[in-house]
Amino acid sequence: MGQVVGLVLGVLAVGEAIARVLSVDVTVEFGLTLCLLALAGTLPLGMLRPLAASIVLASAGFLSVALLHVLIVGVGVALVVGLVRVASPWAQLLAAPFVVLALARPDVMTVLLAAATPAAVWAGVALGARKEALLHRAARQAVANTLVEHTARGERARIARELHDVVAHHISMIAVQAETARLTTPDLTTLGAQRFSEIGDRARSGLTEMRRLLGVLKEGTAELKPQPRLNQLVDLLDDARQSANARLIVSGAPVPLDPGVELAAYRIVQEALTNARRHAPGAAVDVELRYGKELRVRIRDNGPGTTNPAGHGLTGMRERAAAVGGTLRAGPLDAVGGFLVEAVLPVEEP
């Protein structure tokens, strides 16, 4: 950008110098000197570093005014821009000769330069200070965000430890003691044995939910762990095939997706496979990704078509779909049997 500006100002400055030479009766040496000073007072703006460029520009401008009594407009503009770019109070040394010249030979041209050059220096200092302040503020905000994130991770880790070491331990003890009491209590009635069995089942269900919650908390505290993507569904289905017949069906032309959409799709498939394994053990499961104007994710099993309506699995899947601007429906397939989860997720336009 600086090179383009310097080149444009150089062309304009040389054109103005030629026009001035042709409009008055001057010597050839005067014309050549004016053209050379016009080039020296503009082209360095895009060719040298800010400080070096400002030194050359100030020298060319000073010589043009002091010796030839001419100020090319392009040279004046380049000088002001160069002093602003330096952004240092030391650039006042470059403005000082113009102030001395205005005091020694006051006229419109010298007074204008004596006022414009110090103003350009301090404008550059102000812009540099503002830029530095913005950088410092961004750095402080980044540090604050990091501290908040680390605090949140520490709190999640503490909650996870409490749940694992205290709550989960007590729940597991309830399950063990209920089962032991059912088997060792003499003269236990059938109703009493059933109640002990229900207590053990409830405790084991609580432990299952607790483990899932611990997984969520640990996932939130994992350091720099990449989030799963749709290309990892093959591994997910390989794990599912250990307990059920699962297959992956992809239709349409795959397109790049927003990472949030990919994560939502992966988690929906993961949760649906977990539900199928829990409520329809041994059932065949089809996972279908259908690409188009939107991404359709369908998970269907041929089990009895039941699920736990009070559980958090379906609610969590709906929330994940809604969070990325999609929708999700789930329910039994009365006509053919089985259970279907279908999510419709947005696909960004290329």
Secondary structure, DSSP 8 states (H G I E B T S, - for coil): -HHHHHHHHHHHHHHHHHHHHHHS---HHHHHHHHHHHHHTTTHHHHS-HHHHHHHHHHHHHHHHHHH----HHHHHHHHHHHHHH-SGGGHHHHHHHHHHHHHS-SHHHHHHHHHHHHHHHHHHHHHHHHHHHHHHHHHHHHHHHHHHHHHHHHHHHHHHHIIIIIHHHHHHHHHHHHHHHHH-TT--HHHHHHHHHHHHHHHHHHHHHHHHHHHHHHHH-SS-----GGGHHHHHHHHTTTS-EEEEEES------HHHHHHHHHHHHHHHHHHHHHSTT--EEEEEE-SSEEEEEEEE-S-----TTSSHHHHHHHHHHHTT-EEEEEE-TTT-SEEEEEEEE----
